[in-house]
Amino acid sequence: MTDKFPALNNNKIVQQLSTKTPLFWPNPHCLPASEGLTRVGFTLTDVQDAAERLQRFAPLIAEAFPESRARGGIIESEIVDIPAMQHALAQQGPLHGKLWLKKDSHLPISGSIKARGGIYEVLMLAEKLALASGEFSEQDDYRQLLTPYFRQLFGRYKIAVGSTGNLGLSIGIMGATLGFQVIVHMSSDAREWKKQRLRDHQVTVIEHQNDYSVAVEQGRQTAANDPHCFFIDDEHSSTLFLGYAVAGLRLPAQLAELGISVDPQHPLCVYLPCGVGGGPGGVAFGLKLAFGDAVRCYFAEPTHSPCMLLGLSTGYHEAISVQDIGLDNHTIADGLAVGRASGFVGRAMASLIDGCYTLSDQRLSDLQLLLHHSENIQLEPSALAGMQGPLWIGNEASRLSHATHLVWATGGSMVPQAEMQRYLEMGNLP
Ligand SMILES: *Cc1c(COP(=O)(O)O)cnc(C)c1O
């Protein structure tokens, strides 16, 4: 099965992964939050610092992106209940508790979870450069950074990133809005409309015939030879990670507003689609900080690209790829077509992730159509990965009858209508 890793030849989980058998993996290394949190390498203060930075930038975001004004320039998404979807899913297996959808699919600016980390890292960079110029202080009105003086300053710098699509979209739109020269290295599976939208924003798109890891590596090398070029590193960036983590800190207030209480008797189960790991890892970190052991975080991956499950369960992290166990890393789930997980995130979160599971592309399509049909909500295929989670853990203890299941919908609102139609045609209703 794998020549490079003979020690895995009798590994049951790897066998199931390599035959693309959907599976649920409860993480045996998961520790109580109080212990697990000490191993992450970041603290609550780091996430609060990120939240405050986003607050400082809120007036600028509101000015530049009218769709963000309803929340005063804070990039945050709604939580909605999906009773018809819950009813439909409950026909397919035990589902206790109540099902909710976190609509990062409808985040302003780039319509995906990447509007959290990607945009945050661009803002962090802009703030650093502005402060270093001596012409700006943290007490100033951040809208000044949209004026020609600062646009020219930022225009002297390049930002490079490798992406399967959504990260490029977030960094490209935000970077170009501030005046940076942005270069996005796209993997071969990136959608044409995402490339076009970036070019419409004067972003340079470089297409690669290879997969995501190669696109990232190319971006890294371009930047390494140019001192005026910053590389946003999806595989190693703590800034991205902290940008995502802010979501977790905001959740208690959001749930309280909906009258949802979270405590050990009323656990919150969160299902997060996972690509390289930064998005779900960061959000899960923030959630564990906010709720401790009352929250459980599960990562969801396509059967063709289960890089995080593979890395965590074997302990090999980024040293092993899904290709090493004979998988092709081809999936309709855009942001999840990642063959090698971030070792940084895998190690940081190894004792805080409650479990991982896989599901097939066909199942993603079926769930996409079911949500469209039952709730008239349109997501991109990757965003449905979380929807299978409540069924996997539905067989667990009856304590879950008071659970809140939160499916993290990670993208979809910017998918062009014709493309969405083609996606929906791939699904089957039960
Ligand atoms: C990027 C992405 C994810 C996963 O985020 P990672 O940081 O790559 O793990 C999930 N869903 C969508 C739609 C994405 O674009």
The ligand as a Gaussian input file, in Angstrom:
#p B3LYP/6-31G(d) Opt

LIG

0 1
 C       -9.891000      26.748000       2.582000
 C      -11.218000      26.202000       2.766000
 C      -11.484000      25.285000       3.785000
 C      -10.451000      24.729000       4.733000
 O       -9.518000      25.625000       5.262000
 P       -8.014000      25.140000       5.457000
 O       -7.370000      26.263000       6.178000
 O       -7.419000      24.943000       4.099000
 O       -8.057000      23.868000       6.223000
 C      -12.771000      24.818000       3.880000
 N      -13.746000      25.219000       3.035000
 C      -13.519000      26.110000       2.063000
 C      -14.645000      26.512000       1.178000
 C      -12.252000      26.628000       1.892000
 O      -12.031000      27.503000       0.907000

